[in-house]
Amino acid sequence: MAPFLIFGATGRQGGATVNALLAANQQVRGWTRNASSTASQALSARGVRMYEGSFSDHAALTTAALGCAGVFMNLMPSFTSPTAEGEEGGAIVAAAKAARVKHLIYSTVSGVEIEDIMDYVEPESIKGWYYRNKRALEEETRSGGFEYWTIFRPATFMTNFLGESAAFMYPDLAKGVLKMALKEETKNWLIAPKDIGTFVAAAFLDPEWFHGKHVPLAAEVRSTASIVEEIEKVSGKKVALERYTPEEIKQSVIADAQDISNKVALSVDIDQVKSWGIPLQGFNEFLHEHKEILDQTIGPN
């Protein structure tokens, strides 16, 4: 049984993919910058073979990919370099090709496919880097000569409202305030990372069915007010909804990133997502599953 190599194995998408593959009794390898970290050691204890290295080490990347049936690529955006994400992804693609991996799966982001999205961002802003790199890596995935390739385009992670992610994305939740740049009429398309992992594992296990597909991923769509209502309902705590002012949006990387949804009509055909026959977790169910973390995320009131 050939293994699968998962980048970001200790992260949201990668970790969910590891879980789904292990549940399907598959052999899994993980790539990490620090194999001695607690998260990496935990995966090793579950039977995941962890490889340590940097993205500039082609030999190490190729060694990790040798003998693998598939590689899952998902990358964090850089807030300091306009080229880092593209270079890291390019290194993964090159290593997968050198190792003669059959199936490359790449997770990008919902909206990257919108033709004129770059008209709404400054080319040399972090948002500009973000979309430019992901578009380029989608093309590298398609044209890389792999026997199978699949591109997933997930919407907003439900985990953004919990724990460390919330502390970064919505720090005022600790004070009982959800502050966003999104307008009330702007739609929020949501997906649980667990579902991303389930889709990626399904694609690896049935590569012909998923070959050549661009798969949008969202489980449901909500207004900002509806998100707050659901958080209040599950947590039993009051949460105020506030919006960034135009001036604040200009000064905040996170708010500026959210603001793109006010300008571009992002959309996911959820019926199409459901047509794959893979169960999806709703926001209410997700919050209940992680209620302990939710209660810790929102300040006492």
N, C-alpha and C positions, 0 to 999 in steps of 0.2 A: 504494500500500500504506500503510494507516494505521498509525502507530506505537503502541507501548504505553509507558505511563509507569510506571516502577518506583520506588517509594519504598524507601529503605534500599538503594539500588543498590550501595553499597560494603560492605554487610553480608552476613551469612550467607545469609538467605533471598532478599534482593533480588539479591545477587550471583549466586546460583545460578540465579535466574530470568533475569537478563541473559544468562548463559552459554547457557541452554537456548534462549532466543529468538534469539540471534545464530546459534546452531548451526542453527536452522530458517530462517535468512536473513530474519529479521524486522527492522524498524526499531525501535530502542529509544531511549527517553528516560530519563534518570535525574534524581532530585531529590537535592540535597545542600546542606548548610549551608556547604560550603567547596569551591568548584569548583577551587581551586588546590591542593588536597591531592594527595598522590601517588596515592592510590587513584582519585580523580576523574579525574586526568590520564591514568591508565592506561586507564580506561574510554573517555575521549574518543579516545585513540589507537586504540581498537578500533572506533570509529564510533558510540559512544553519545553522543547529544546531551545534555549535562549542563545542568541548570537549578539556579541557586543562589538561596536565599532562606530566609525563616523561615516557620513555620506560621501566623504572624499576618498574613502578607501575602497576602490573598485574591487580589489582582490577579496576583501572581507565580505563585501556585498555579494559577489559572485559565489563565493564559498557557501554562504548562507542559502542561496537560491538553488545550488546544484542538487539535482535529483527531485526537486519540487514539482508538483503538478500544477501549482498555481501560486501567484503572488498577489497579495492585497495591499494596495498603495493608498494611504490616506495621510495627509500632511497638515501640520499646523501652519498657518500663515505667519510670515515674518513681519514684525512691527518696526524693524530697523533696516532691512535690506530689500531693495526692489527685485533682486534676482534669486535670493536664497531658496525660496520654495520651488522655483523652476529648476534650479540646479540640483536640489535634493531629489526631486521627482525624476529628472533626467538621468541621474545616477542609478536610481532604482530600475528604470526602464532598460538602461544599458546593461546592468547586471543580469536582469531577467532574460534579456536576449542572449547574453553570453552564456548563461547557464541552460539555454534552450528550454525555458519554461513554456508550457503550452498555453496557459491561461493567465492573462493579466486583468485584474479588476481594479478600477480606479474610482474612488469616491470623491466627487467634487462638491458642487453646491447648487441648490435650486436657483434658477435665474441666469446661470452662466450662459444658457442657450439663447437668451433674448438678444436678438441681433443688434439692437441699438443701445444696449445697457451701458456701453462705454461712453455714450453721449452724456450720461448723467453723473459721471465721475471725473475728477481731475486725473489725467493720465499718470502723473507722478505722485499721486497720493497713495496712502496705504490701500484704499479701495481699488485704485487703479492697478497697483501691483497685484492685488488679490485676484481680480478677474482676469487680468492678462496672463498670469502664471497658470491659472486653472484652465483657461482656454487652450494655452499652448500644450499643457500636459494631456488634455483630452485628445488633441490631435496626435501627440506622440503615441498615446495608447492605441488609437485607431490605426495609425500607419506603421506600427512597430513590427509588423510581420508575424504577430503571434497567431497561433492556430485558432485561439479563441480570445475575444476581449469583451469586456462589459464595463459600462460606465453607469454608476449610480449618482443621482443628484438629490441628496437629502435636503429637506427643509430645516426649519429651526429645531434644535434639539430641545426636548422637554426638560432635559437635565440642566438647561441654562437657568432654571428657576430654583435650583437646589445647591446647597453646599458651596464648595469652592468656586464652581462655575457662576453661581449667583453673586458671590462676593466680588467677582470680577466684572460680570455683566450688569448686575443690578445691586450695587453695594448698599443702597438705601433700604433694601428689604430687611436688613438687620434692624432697621428702625420702624418697620411696618409700612414702608412706602415702596411701591413699584414705580420707578421713574423710567419712562421710555420716550423715544423720539417719535414713535408711531402715532399717527392720528387715529381717532376713534373709528373712522371708516376704513382704515387700512386692515387688510386681512392678514392673520397670522397662521401660517401653515406649520403644523407641528408633527414631529416624529420622535419616537423613543429610540435611543441608540440601540437598545436591545433588538428592535425590529430591523435596524440596518444590518446588524450581525446575522440575523436569521436569513435575510435576503442574500447576503454575501455567501454564506455557507451553502444556501440552496443553489446559487449560481455555480459554485465550485463543484457541487455534486451532480449538476446537470448542465455542463458547459455548452452543449449544443443548443439547448432551449434558450439560454441567456446570451448566446454569442451575437455580437453586433448590435446589442440593445443599449439604448440610453433609457435608464429607468428612473423616473422621478419618484421620490419617496416622501409621503406625508400620510398621516393617519386621520387627521381632522383639521378643520380650519376654525379659528375663533377670532373674535374681536378682542381688543385689549381689555375692555370691561369684562368680557366673559372669562378671560384668564384670571383676572382678579377675583371674580365671583367664585370660580372653582377653587382657587387657593384658599379663600375665606371659608368656603363650605367644608373642605377637607381638614384644614388646620384648626378651625374654630376661632381664628384670630382675625381681627379687622386689618385690612390692608388698603391704604389710600393709593389712588392712581394719580400720578403727576406726569406732566410732559415737559421735556426740555424746551427751552425757548430757542428761537433761531440762532441767537448768539451762542448759547450753550452747545448747540449741535456743532457749530464750527470749531469749538474748542475741545470736543470730546471725540476720540477715535471711535468708541463704542456707539455713541449717539449718532455720529456721522454715518457709520455703517448701517445702523437701523434706518436712517432717513432714506436710503435708496428705495426701500419698500413703499415709501410715500410717493415716490416719483415714477416707479416702474410697476406695472401691473403683474406682480408675481402670481403664478397660478399653478396648481397641481391638480390633475384629474384623479381624484381619489378613487373613483370607480375603476379607473384603469389600474391603479395600484392594487386594488382588491382583486382584480381579475387574475393576478398571479396565484391566487389561492393560498397566500401566506397570511396567517393571522396578524392583525395589527392591534396595538394597545392604545386605547383612548387616553385622553389627558386625565380624566377622573380616576381611572384604574391605575394609571402611572403614579399619581399623587398618593393614592391610598397605599400602593406598594412601598413607597418611599416616605411614608408619613413621619417617621422618626427624624429623618434628615430634614424634611420640610419644617417640622416644628423647631428644629435647631436653627434653621435658616432665617426664620422670621422672628424678629425681636418680640419680647413679651409685651402683651397689652391686655 
